[in-house]
C-alpha cells in the first residue's frame, strides 16, 4: 500500500508530492499514506457522475471503514495502514473525521453566505490536513498548531481564487455571497465568466484575506520548528507564489491557466529543504 499511496501522490501532480518527497523514508511513507486518504476522501465528492445521495452513502461507508481501522478491523489496506500511521505518530483522530465532515459540507453547500461560513469549510478541508501532517513532521511548540490552521486557510483560499472558473462549471461558488453583492458582481456575471474591474476588485479583496492568513501562519511558527517543518514551509512558498501569480495576472482566471509549474515546485521544495538542512 505504501507504493500505491506514493503512486496516488505522484499521479495527482500535487504540490504536496514535491514538498514531502525529501523527507526521510519513514516520514515520507507516512505522508504518502495520509495524502492518499485525503485524496481519496476528496475524490468521493469531486469525481464521477453519481448523484449526491450516492456520494453521501459513500462518505458514510468511508467513515465507518475509518472507525473500523482504528480497531484494526477494516477490510481495506489503506485504512489499516493509515491506522498504523496514526498510532505510530500519535496523530489526533479528530482531523480525519472533520475532513470527512468537510466533504459532506461540500455536498450540502454550493454557496457560502459570508466569509465566516467559508472559513469553517476551509478549516475542515484544509486546516485539518495540516494538523495531521505536523504530527508526522514533528514540532516542539504548541503554536505550530496555529501555524497549521492558518496555513491551511491560506492555501485553501488561494485554491478557491485559482479555481473560480472550474468550480463555476460544477455549479459551485465559493466566493462569499455578501462579497459578490459588495462588489456588484452577480452570480450571472460569474457563470458568464465576465472579467471586469468589479471582478478584479472582488478577487483582490479575497486575496488580501489569503495573504492575512499567510501572515498569521508566519507569526505562529517558532524559529526552532522551522527545520522539521520544511515540507510545510515548501508548501507555503509554493502557494504564496501562486497567489502572487494570480495578483500579477490581475486574477484573469477565466482566460488564463495561472499555476506554479512542475519545475518551479520542485526547485522551491529543494531550496527550502537545503535552507533548513544545510544551514541549521
Backbone bond lengths (Angstrom), bond angles and torsions (degrees), N, CA, C in turn:
res aa  C-N    CA-C-N  psi(-1)  N-CA   C-N-CA  omega(-1)  CA-C   N-CA-C  phi
1 X - - - 1.466 - - 1.513 111.45 -
2 X 1.348 116.24 -28.23 1.458 118.26 177.89 1.515 110.51 -60.42
3 X 1.355 115.79 -44.40 1.463 119.29 179.29 1.526 110.64 -64.13
4 X 1.354 116.33 -40.85 1.457 119.81 178.40 1.522 110.63 -64.64
5 X 1.325 117.06 -41.00 1.463 120.97 178.73 1.524 110.33 -62.30
6 X 1.325 115.99 -42.03 1.462 120.29 178.49 1.527 110.04 -62.82
7 X 1.327 116.00 -39.71 1.467 120.01 179.79 1.522 111.03 -64.48
8 X 1.338 116.39 -40.27 1.464 120.31 177.86 1.525 110.25 -60.36
9 X 1.334 116.27 -45.04 1.465 120.41 179.74 1.518 110.94 -64.21
10 X 1.329 116.51 -43.25 1.462 120.61 -177.22 1.519 111.84 -67.32
11 X 1.326 116.55 -43.90 1.464 120.24 -177.50 1.518 112.57 -69.60
12 X 1.327 117.05 -22.64 1.467 119.94 179.53 1.520 111.88 -69.50
13 X 1.339 116.21 -19.57 1.471 122.12 -176.16 1.527 110.88 57.37
14 X 1.318 115.05 28.55 1.456 120.94 -178.18 1.519 111.18 -77.11
15 X 1.333 114.87 153.33 1.456 120.29 173.51 1.524 110.87 -60.76
16 X 1.333 116.40 -26.89 1.458 120.29 -179.60 1.524 111.05 -59.42
17 X 1.324 116.96 -39.96 1.461 120.75 -176.82 1.516 111.15 -59.27
18 X 1.323 116.55 -43.84 1.462 120.78 -178.75 1.525 110.63 -71.97
19 X 1.314 116.45 -34.26 1.462 120.11 -176.18 1.519 112.40 -70.02
20 X 1.347 117.38 -38.46 1.460 116.40 -176.80 1.522 114.30 -106.08
21 X 1.326 117.66 8.54 1.465 120.39 178.57 1.523 112.42 -69.89
22 X 1.345 117.38 -17.32 1.462 120.78 -178.99 1.531 112.69 -96.93
23 X 1.310 117.18 5.03 1.453 120.93 175.37 1.531 110.46 -69.23
24 X 1.332 116.32 157.12 1.463 120.26 170.97 1.527 108.36 -60.95
25 X 1.340 116.62 150.85 1.463 121.30 -169.81 1.533 114.83 -52.35
26 X 1.336 120.32 -46.55 1.477 118.11 -179.19 1.530 112.98 -58.86
27 X 1.326 116.35 -42.56 1.461 119.59 179.39 1.538 110.70 -73.19
28 X 1.314 116.73 -35.86 1.467 119.96 178.33 1.524 110.50 -64.16
29 X 1.318 117.10 -43.80 1.463 120.72 178.06 1.525 110.75 -63.59
30 X 1.328 116.54 -39.71 1.463 120.51 178.56 1.526 110.53 -63.65
31 X 1.330 116.27 -43.23 1.467 120.19 179.79 1.519 111.30 -65.66
32 X 1.331 117.35 -38.44 1.464 120.18 177.19 1.522 110.72 -60.77
33 X 1.329 116.79 -39.37 1.462 120.93 -179.82 1.525 111.04 -68.35
34 X 1.332 116.33 -46.61 1.464 120.17 178.23 1.525 110.52 -61.62
35 X 1.342 116.13 -43.16 1.468 118.99 179.84 1.527 110.75 -63.33
36 X 1.347 117.12 -41.31 1.465 120.02 179.77 1.523 110.43 -59.66
37 X 1.335 116.97 -42.21 1.465 120.39 176.77 1.527 110.94 -60.66
38 X 1.326 116.74 -48.16 1.471 120.96 -178.45 1.525 111.11 -63.45
39 X 1.332 116.41 -40.89 1.468 121.13 -179.12 1.522 110.38 -64.88
40 X 1.328 116.27 -46.00 1.462 120.45 -179.04 1.527 111.34 -66.63
41 X 1.332 116.79 -35.04 1.463 120.47 177.12 1.525 110.34 -63.26
42 X 1.325 116.24 -44.89 1.461 121.71 178.93 1.530 111.27 -64.59
43 X 1.330 116.33 -38.20 1.464 120.23 -177.65 1.519 112.60 -64.38
44 X 1.326 116.94 -27.52 1.471 119.81 178.64 1.529 110.21 -57.61
45 X 1.329 115.87 -37.27 1.468 120.74 -178.38 1.524 111.91 -87.12
46 X 1.328 116.79 -40.20 1.464 120.10 -169.24 1.521 115.26 -90.23
47 X 1.324 118.06 -21.01 1.459 119.44 -175.45 1.522 111.46 -107.58
48 X 1.333 114.44 154.20 1.456 120.09 176.35 1.515 112.92 83.93
49 X 1.312 115.17 166.43 1.462 121.97 -178.37 1.522 112.06 -106.34
50 X 1.330 116.90 15.77 1.459 120.10 179.35 1.522 110.40 -60.70
51 X 1.333 116.44 146.92 1.457 118.59 176.71 1.527 109.57 -72.85
52 X 1.314 115.61 168.63 1.457 120.53 -173.99 1.527 112.39 -63.00
53 X 1.328 117.26 -34.06 1.463 120.23 179.89 1.530 110.54 -62.28
54 X 1.316 116.63 -41.40 1.462 120.16 179.18 1.530 111.04 -68.34
55 X 1.321 116.42 -36.50 1.462 119.66 178.79 1.530 110.73 -68.12
56 X 1.318 117.01 -38.67 1.467 120.38 174.90 1.526 109.92 -58.94
57 X 1.324 116.00 -42.53 1.455 120.43 -178.95 1.530 110.92 -66.00
58 X 1.309 116.31 -39.24 1.464 119.65 177.93 1.532 110.85 -65.36
59 X 1.332 117.16 -39.51 1.462 120.21 176.83 1.529 110.96 -65.89
60 X 1.329 116.84 -37.51 1.459 120.66 178.43 1.530 110.17 -61.96
61 X 1.318 116.30 -45.41 1.464 120.41 179.23 1.529 110.66 -67.36
62 X 1.333 116.13 -34.55 1.472 121.53 178.33 1.531 109.91 -62.07
63 X 1.345 116.03 -43.02 1.463 120.74 178.57 1.531 110.55 -64.97
64 X 1.312 116.58 -41.18 1.468 120.73 -179.97 1.528 110.37 -62.15
65 X 1.330 116.93 -41.79 1.464 119.96 179.85 1.532 111.24 -66.04
66 X 1.322 116.70 -35.23 1.460 119.98 176.32 1.526 109.92 -64.93
67 X 1.316 116.26 -44.18 1.465 120.19 178.41 1.530 110.63 -61.43
68 X 1.320 116.77 -43.35 1.469 121.04 179.91 1.530 110.63 -64.02
69 X 1.332 116.37 -38.09 1.466 120.16 -178.05 1.520 111.72 -64.04
70 X 1.322 115.63 -33.36 1.463 119.10 179.22 1.526 111.83 -64.15
71 X 1.346 115.58 -18.77 1.465 120.87 174.98 1.530 111.11 -110.48
72 X 1.353 114.69 17.58 1.472 122.41 176.02 1.522 112.63 60.24
73 X 1.325 117.09 35.67 1.463 119.64 -178.47 1.525 113.41 -123.07
74 X 1.344 118.64 10.70 1.452 120.34 179.21 1.530 110.25 -74.24
75 X 1.312 115.43 148.68 1.462 120.89 176.51 1.524 111.87 -85.95
76 X 1.338 116.43 -3.64 1.459 120.64 -174.74 1.529 110.71 -107.65
77 X 1.324 115.26 129.15 1.458 120.99 -176.39 1.518 112.17 -63.04
78 X 1.346 117.39 -37.45 1.461 120.64 -179.86 1.521 110.77 -58.91
79 X 1.324 116.63 -45.53 1.468 120.14 -178.82 1.522 111.56 -66.93
80 X 1.310 116.75 -41.02 1.465 119.55 179.09 1.518 111.19 -65.42
81 X 1.324 116.87 -39.47 1.460 120.53 176.49 1.524 109.99 -65.32
82 X 1.331 116.55 -41.95 1.463 120.71 178.40 1.526 110.53 -60.89
83 X 1.328 117.17 -43.10 1.460 120.85 179.42 1.523 110.88 -61.17
84 X 1.329 115.95 -37.44 1.462 120.26 177.38 1.523 111.12 -64.90
85 X 1.341 116.43 -40.94 1.465 121.64 178.71 1.529 110.29 -65.49
86 X 1.326 116.58 -42.65 1.474 121.20 178.75 1.521 110.23 -57.95
87 X 1.326 116.02 -43.55 1.462 120.62 179.90 1.528 111.15 -69.80
88 X 1.334 116.50 -43.40 1.466 120.98 -176.75 1.516 112.07 -61.11
89 X 1.347 116.63 -41.57 1.461 121.00 -175.58 1.534 112.64 -103.79
90 X 1.320 115.90 7.23 1.466 121.04 177.22 1.531 111.26 54.06
91 X 1.319 115.96 49.24 1.467 121.63 -179.08 1.524 109.08 -84.18
92 X 1.328 119.16 128.60 1.472 120.38 175.46 1.531 109.91 -57.94
93 X 1.321 117.02 142.26 1.466 119.38 -176.17 1.527 113.05 -83.82
94 X 1.338 117.27 -20.09 1.474 119.87 -176.53 1.527 113.34 -54.38
95 X 1.344 119.98 -44.57 1.466 118.67 -178.38 1.528 113.96 -58.49
96 X 1.327 118.14 -30.96 1.461 120.91 -179.99 1.528 110.65 -67.86
97 X 1.319 115.72 -42.41 1.463 119.31 178.89 1.538 111.18 -73.66
98 X 1.324 116.67 -32.70 1.472 119.72 177.29 1.527 110.60 -67.69
99 X 1.332 116.75 -34.11 1.464 119.56 176.03 1.520 110.55 -61.56
100 X 1.320 116.82 -44.61 1.466 120.40 177.55 1.529 110.19 -61.77
101 X 1.336 117.01 -39.78 1.468 120.97 177.20 1.522 110.52 -62.73
102 X 1.329 116.23 -36.19 1.465 120.02 177.44 1.516 111.86 -64.63
103 X 1.337 116.29 -37.18 1.460 119.86 176.66 1.532 111.22 -66.35
104 X 1.334 115.87 -36.89 1.465 119.72 175.42 1.527 110.36 -64.80
105 X 1.322 115.78 -38.03 1.461 121.06 178.19 1.529 109.97 -62.18
106 X 1.337 115.95 -35.47 1.459 120.39 178.62 1.528 111.29 -64.92
107 X 1.321 116.11 -31.90 1.460 119.69 177.00 1.530 111.25 -76.47
108 X 1.319 116.18 -33.32 1.465 121.19 -175.72 1.525 112.62 -77.44
109 X 1.344 116.27 -33.03 1.461 120.11 -171.89 1.528 111.22 -124.68
110 X 1.309 115.70 122.22 1.456 120.59 171.91 1.526 111.04 -105.38
111 X 1.343 115.58 0.50 1.453 122.62 176.46 1.529 108.50 -140.17
112 X 1.331 116.11 155.41 1.466 121.72 176.57 1.519 107.65 -131.03
113 X 1.328 115.61 120.55 1.454 121.00 -173.44 1.515 111.72 -63.28
114 X 1.342 116.67 -45.63 1.456 119.49 -174.85 1.528 110.49 -139.85
115 X 1.303 115.12 174.36 1.460 121.33 -175.87 1.523 111.36 -65.48
116 X 1.323 117.64 -35.72 1.457 121.03 -179.73 1.530 111.25 -61.07
117 X 1.332 116.31 -40.92 1.472 120.33 177.25 1.525 110.52 -64.17
118 X 1.322 116.06 -40.39 1.461 120.48 -179.73 1.525 110.91 -66.19
119 X 1.324 117.26 -39.55 1.463 120.78 179.55 1.525 110.55 -62.09
120 X 1.326 117.06 -39.29 1.468 120.27 177.94 1.525 110.06 -60.22
121 X 1.323 116.65 -44.54 1.463 120.88 177.89 1.530 110.85 -62.48
122 X 1.330 116.87 -46.83 1.464 121.13 -178.86 1.525 111.28 -60.94
123 X 1.322 116.18 -38.23 1.464 119.72 177.50 1.521 110.26 -60.65
124 X 1.323 116.68 -46.72 1.459 120.14 -174.56 1.519 113.24 -68.18
125 X 1.336 117.43 -34.10 1.470 118.48 -175.97 1.525 113.38 -98.06
126 X 1.337 118.29 -11.50 1.465 119.26 -175.75 1.532 113.02 -129.92
127 X 1.325 117.27 -50.91 1.466 119.20 -179.75 1.522 111.27 -61.60
128 X 1.326 116.35 -33.94 1.464 119.99 178.12 1.522 111.02 -59.73
129 X 1.325 116.45 -38.82 1.467 120.40 179.77 1.525 109.99 -64.66
130 X 1.323 116.21 -40.91 1.454 120.21 177.32 1.523 111.85 -61.85
131 X 1.327 116.60 -39.63 1.460 120.59 179.54 1.528 111.52 -67.05
132 X 1.327 116.96 -31.01 1.469 119.89 172.93 1.528 110.85 -67.34
133 X 1.327 115.13 -46.78 1.465 121.15 -170.41 1.527 113.20 -67.95
134 X 1.322 117.79 -38.47 1.468 118.71 -175.36 1.522 111.96 -63.93
135 X 1.332 116.69 -25.48 1.459 119.20 178.37 1.532 110.48 -69.98
136 X 1.312 116.56 -29.84 1.458 121.14 176.78 1.525 110.20 -78.90
137 X 1.321 117.33 -42.01 1.469 120.89 179.80 1.522 111.01 -64.40
138 X 1.342 115.75 -41.06 1.455 121.53 -175.84 1.518 111.97 93.98
139 X 1.333 115.99 142.27 1.464 121.48 179.90 1.514 109.47 -160.27
140 X 1.327 116.11 163.50 1.458 121.90 -177.84 1.527 112.66 -110.94
141 X 1.315 117.37 -29.64 1.467 121.96 -170.96 1.529 111.77 -107.29
142 X 1.328 116.31 137.35 1.457 121.48 -179.36 1.527 112.24 -61.50
143 X 1.329 116.37 -27.05 1.469 119.77 -179.59 1.524 112.14 -62.56
144 X 1.333 116.71 -16.14 1.464 120.10 178.62 1.531 110.68 -62.07
145 X 1.326 117.25 -28.30 1.461 119.83 176.75 1.533 110.43 -65.12
146 X 1.339 116.40 -38.80 1.470 120.10 175.86 1.530 110.03 -65.67
147 X 1.325 115.70 -36.85 1.469 120.20 176.14 1.527 109.80 -59.31
148 X 1.328 116.86 -48.03 1.463 121.23 -178.16 1.522 111.37 -62.23
149 X 1.329 116.05 -42.89 1.472 119.94 -179.13 1.522 110.91 -63.60
150 X 1.329 117.26 -48.94 1.467 120.27 -176.94 1.522 112.67 -70.18
151 X 1.333 116.54 -35.20 1.464 118.67 176.75 1.521 110.25 -65.74
152 X 1.325 117.07 -40.30 1.459 119.83 176.71 1.516 112.09 -60.34
153 X 1.334 116.91 -42.66 1.469 120.98 178.04 1.520 111.12 -63.77
154 X 1.334 117.05 -42.31 1.464 121.27 179.58 1.519 111.23 -62.82
155 X 1.324 116.55 -44.12 1.455 120.74 -177.98 1.525 111.48 -68.05
156 X 1.329 117.04 -41.63 1.458 119.42 -179.41 1.524 110.99 -68.21
157 X 1.319 117.56 -38.99 1.468 119.97 175.69 1.524 110.31 -61.27
158 X 1.323 117.03 -39.67 1.464 120.82 178.37 1.522 110.28 -64.79
159 X 1.334 116.64 -42.16 1.470 120.53 175.95 1.526 111.17 -58.21
160 X 1.326 115.98 -43.62 1.467 120.72 -178.33 1.521 110.67 -60.89
161 X 1.334 117.01 -41.96 1.464 120.68 179.34 1.522 110.67 -65.40
162 X 1.320 116.50 -42.86 1.467 120.39 179.96 1.526 111.67 -64.19
163 X 1.348 116.70 -35.78 1.463 121.22 -169.03 1.525 114.33 -101.54
164 X 1.325 117.70 18.47 1.470 119.94 -179.11 1.526 111.39 -53.30
165 X 1.312 116.56 -46.23 1.471 120.85 -178.65 1.519 110.88 -65.59
166 X 1.322 117.55 -50.23 1.477 121.79 -177.47 1.520 111.13 -61.81
167 X 1.339 116.79 -42.37 1.462 120.00 -179.52 1.526 111.56 -66.73
168 X 1.339 116.69 -37.82 1.463 119.73 -179.78 1.523 111.17 -64.57
169 X 1.324 116.17 -31.14 1.465 120.03 178.85 1.518 111.59 -70.87
170 X 1.338 116.96 -15.16 1.468 122.65 174.04 1.528 111.34 -99.89
171 X 1.346 115.64 6.50 1.459 120.30 179.64 1.506 114.18 81.65
172 X 1.341 117.61 13.18 1.456 121.78 -176.93 1.525 111.47 -107.60
173 X 1.325 114.97 138.49 1.464 121.58 173.76 1.524 107.15 -129.31
174 X 1.323 116.01 113.32 1.456 120.31 179.83 1.525 112.15 -91.71
175 X 1.316 118.17 -22.04 1.455 120.25 177.86 1.531 108.29 -62.92
176 X 1.334 118.24 130.12 1.472 120.54 -175.05 1.528 113.21 -56.25
177 X 1.329 114.72 138.63 1.457 120.42 -177.42 1.526 112.30 -60.57
178 X 1.335 117.05 -39.24 1.464 117.37 -178.60 1.527 111.87 -71.27
179 X 1.336 117.48 -22.12 1.466 119.86 174.77 1.528 111.01 -75.60
180 X 1.328 116.41 -37.31 1.466 118.77 174.82 1.526 110.27 -58.46
181 X 1.342 115.58 -43.48 1.464 119.82 179.35 1.523 111.01 -66.08
182 X 1.329 116.20 -40.01 1.466 121.32 -178.88 1.520 111.54 -59.55
183 X 1.332 116.40 -37.94 1.467 120.33 -177.21 1.525 112.42 -101.69
184 X 1.348 115.45 13.95 1.469 120.97 174.37 1.526 111.40 54.28
185 X 1.338 114.48 46.83 1.460 120.58 178.19 1.525 106.75 -126.99
186 X 1.315 116.40 113.35 1.455 121.16 -170.57 1.533 112.18 -87.55
187 X 1.333 114.83 167.13 1.459 119.25 173.60 1.517 110.58 -61.29
188 X 1.327 116.63 -37.91 1.467 120.34 177.57 1.526 110.46 -60.18
189 X 1.327 116.53 -41.18 1.462 120.26 176.91 1.526 110.86 -60.09
190 X 1.337 115.17 -42.25 1.460 119.77 -177.28 1.529 110.76 -67.97
191 X 1.319 116.32 -46.39 1.470 118.97 179.76 1.525 111.55 -67.81
192 X 1.326 116.35 -24.98 1.470 120.60 176.86 1.521 112.25 -85.51
193 X 1.345 115.66 -1.19 1.466 122.14 -179.65 1.532 111.23 57.59
194 X 1.317 114.30 46.00 1.458 120.70 -178.97 1.525 109.76 -81.47
195 X 1.310 115.61 113.45 1.466 121.70 -177.94 1.520 108.59 -101.62
196 X 1.319 116.56 108.09 1.452 121.10 -178.54 1.532 109.93 -146.07
197 X 1.323 116.35 -176.09 1.463 120.78 -177.12 1.523 111.81 -63.55
198 X 1.321 116.65 -34.67 1.462 119.69 178.86 1.531 110.70 -62.73
199 X 1.325 115.72 -42.71 1.462 120.30 178.92 1.528 110.59 -64.12
200 X 1.314 116.71 -43.74 1.463 120.59 -179.94 1.527 110.58 -61.80
201 X 1.326 116.81 -41.87 1.471 120.76 179.31 1.525 110.79 -65.11
202 X 1.333 116.21 -41.15 1.462 121.28 177.45 1.527 110.47 -60.70
203 X 1.309 116.77 -47.74 1.461 121.44 -178.25 1.527 111.20 -66.91
204 X 1.318 116.50 -37.02 1.463 119.83 177.74 1.526 110.44 -64.18
205 X 1.316 116.31 -37.19 1.464 121.84 178.02 1.531 110.50 -62.63
206 X 1.328 117.03 -44.86 1.467 120.54 -179.73 1.530 110.74 -71.57
207 X 1.336 117.11 -33.88 1.466 120.47 178.58 1.521 110.98 -64.50
208 X 1.332 115.98 -34.96 1.463 119.98 177.50 1.533 109.82 -63.09
209 X 1.308 116.81 -37.10 1.460 120.28 177.23 1.523 110.81 -65.63
210 X 1.329 116.54 -41.82 1.468 119.62 176.63 1.517 110.32 -61.53
211 X 1.327 116.63 -42.58 1.466 121.41 179.35 1.528 110.58 -62.00
212 X 1.316 116.53 -38.63 1.462 120.27 178.46 1.528 111.04 -62.74
213 X 1.329 116.63 -38.74 1.465 119.56 177.66 1.530 111.45 -67.39
214 X 1.325 117.08 -38.08 1.466 119.96 174.72 1.530 110.05 -59.89
215 X 1.332 116.15 -42.63 1.466 120.74 179.99 1.533 110.83 -63.77
216 X 1.323 116.62 -43.38 1.465 120.77 179.26 1.527 110.62 -63.33
217 X 1.319 116.13 -37.35 1.459 119.71 177.43 1.529 110.21 -62.45
218 X 1.307 116.62 -46.24 1.469 120.95 178.72 1.519 111.62 -58.40
219 X 1.315 116.23 -42.26 1.463 120.92 -177.86 1.531 111.87 -67.03
220 X 1.341 116.60 -27.67 1.465 120.00 -176.73 1.520 113.13 -86.21
221 X 1.343 117.36 -15.45 1.464 120.42 -174.59 1.520 110.92 -88.03
222 X 1.316 115.62 118.98 1.458 121.25 178.78 1.516 110.71 -76.82
223 X 1.314 116.24 145.04 1.465 122.73 -178.83 1.528 111.79 -53.56
224 X 1.335 116.78 -39.28 1.466 121.04 -176.32 1.521 113.09 -66.10
225 X 1.313 117.12 -23.77 1.463 120.16 -176.12 1.531 113.40 -93.22
226 X 1.308 117.98 -6.64 1.460 120.04 -177.20 1.529 114.03 -60.76
227 X 1.345 119.11 -43.15 1.469 118.24 -178.96 1.525 113.73 -59.42
228 X 1.331 117.83 -47.24 1.466 120.26 -177.78 1.520 111.97 -70.77
229 X 1.331 116.47 -24.23 1.464 120.79 -177.84 1.527 112.70 -97.85
230 X 1.339 116.78 23.82 1.468 118.19 -177.06 1.535 113.08 -59.23
231 X 1.371 120.53 -31.97 1.472 117.18 177.15 1.532 112.12 -64.45
232 X 1.340 116.31 -39.32 1.465 119.88 177.71 1.522 110.23 -65.94
233 X 1.321 116.50 -39.07 1.460 120.44 178.10 1.533 110.79 -64.58
234 X 1.330 115.98 -37.46 1.466 119.49 177.02 1.525 110.09 -63.47
235 X 1.348 116.48 -44.23 1.457 120.12 176.80 1.521 110.80 -59.75
236 X 1.318 115.52 -41.49 1.453 120.35 179.84 1.525 110.84 -60.18
237 X 1.321 116.72 -45.14 1.469 120.35 -179.44 1.530 111.36 -66.72
238 X 1.324 116.71 -39.38 1.469 119.95 179.78 1.523 110.63 -64.19
239 X 1.312 116.80 -46.43 1.463 119.71 -177.57 1.527 112.00 -72.56
240 X 1.319 116.16 -32.81 1.460 117.32 176.58 1.530 109.93 -68.86
241 X 1.324 116.27 -35.49 1.470 119.58 175.01 1.522 110.29 -61.59
242 X 1.338 116.81 -40.67 1.461 120.91 177.34 1.523 110.82 -62.07
243 X 1.319 117.33 -43.32 1.461 120.85 179.13 1.528 110.59 -61.02
244 X 1.322 117.15 -42.00 1.455 120.97 178.09 1.525 111.74 -64.54
245 X 1.330 116.64 -37.35 1.461 120.01 177.68 1.529 110.69 -65.18
246 X 1.325 115.99 -41.03 1.463 119.64 177.07 1.527 110.64 -60.09
247 X 1.319 116.29 -43.93 1.466 120.70 179.85 1.524 111.15 -65.81
248 X 1.326 116.85 -42.32 1.465 121.19 -179.38 1.521 111.63 -62.42
249 X 1.344 116.30 -36.51 1.466 121.13 179.70 1.525 112.40 -90.19
250 X 1.346 116.14 16.86 1.468 121.40 178.33 1.526 112.42 52.26
251 X 1.337 115.54 34.68 1.466 121.84 173.58 1.530 112.76 57.27
252 X 1.328 116.54 35.16 1.474 120.59 -179.57 1.530 110.07 -80.84
253 X 1.321 115.46 60.25 1.464 120.87 -175.18 1.525 112.51 -75.25
254 X 1.319 117.68 -14.70 1.453 120.23 178.19 1.525 111.80 -75.06
255 X 1.322 116.38 -29.58 1.456 120.55 -173.10 1.528 114.81 -114.87
256 X 1.335 116.32 -10.30 1.463 120.05 -177.93 1.521 110.45 -129.95
257 X 1.304 115.06 150.00 1.464 120.45 171.19 1.527 107.01 -96.70
258 X 1.312 115.33 97.92 1.456 121.05 -175.87 1.533 108.08 -93.26
259 X 1.312 116.43 120.34 1.454 120.31 -173.20 1.520 110.90 -155.78
260 X 1.308 115.85 167.38 1.456 122.69 170.60 1.519 106.12 -101.86
261 X 1.323 117.03 122.01 1.450 121.50 -173.57 1.518 113.39 -69.70
262 X 1.336 115.21 164.04 1.465 121.68 -178.11 1.525 112.11 -57.56
263 X 1.328 116.60 -47.91 1.463 120.20 -179.27 1.524 110.38 -62.35
264 X 1.321 115.89 -39.86 1.468 120.59 -179.41 1.528 110.85 -65.51
265 X 1.331 116.72 -41.54 1.466 120.11 177.16 1.527 110.89 -60.86
266 X 1.340 115.19 -45.90 1.459 119.83 -179.05 1.523 110.93 -63.54
267 X 1.344 116.31 -42.17 1.462 120.72 -178.89 1.527 111.16 -64.88
268 X 1.323 116.95 -41.21 1.461 120.82 177.83 1.527 110.20 -62.81
269 X 1.325 116.29 -44.79 1.464 120.58 -178.54 1.523 111.59 -62.18
270 X 1.329 116.67 -46.16 1.460 120.58 179.13 1.525 110.48 -64.61
271 X 1.332 116.29 -40.32 1.463 120.22 179.78 1.513 112.54 -62.25
272 X 1.332 116.56 -43.17 1.467 120.32 178.92 1.524 110.22 -67.65
273 X 1.331 116.56 -42.52 1.469 119.87 178.31 1.529 110.22 -59.21
274 X 1.324 117.20 -45.80 1.463 121.20 -178.66 1.523 111.11 -63.14
275 X 1.330 116.79 -39.51 1.461 120.92 -179.11 1.516 111.21 -59.93
276 X 1.329 116.26 -44.79 1.457 119.29 -174.23 1.521 114.36 -91.02
277 X 1.337 117.50 -15.10 1.457 119.81 179.90 1.525 113.12 -104.41
278 X 1.315 117.69 -18.14 1.443 120.86 -179.28 1.526 112.81 -106.56
279 X 1.342 115.14 -19.93 1.465 119.50 -177.45 1.518 110.31 -96.20
280 X 1.356 115.27 -45.37 1.473 118.33 -174.40 1.518 110.53 -80.90
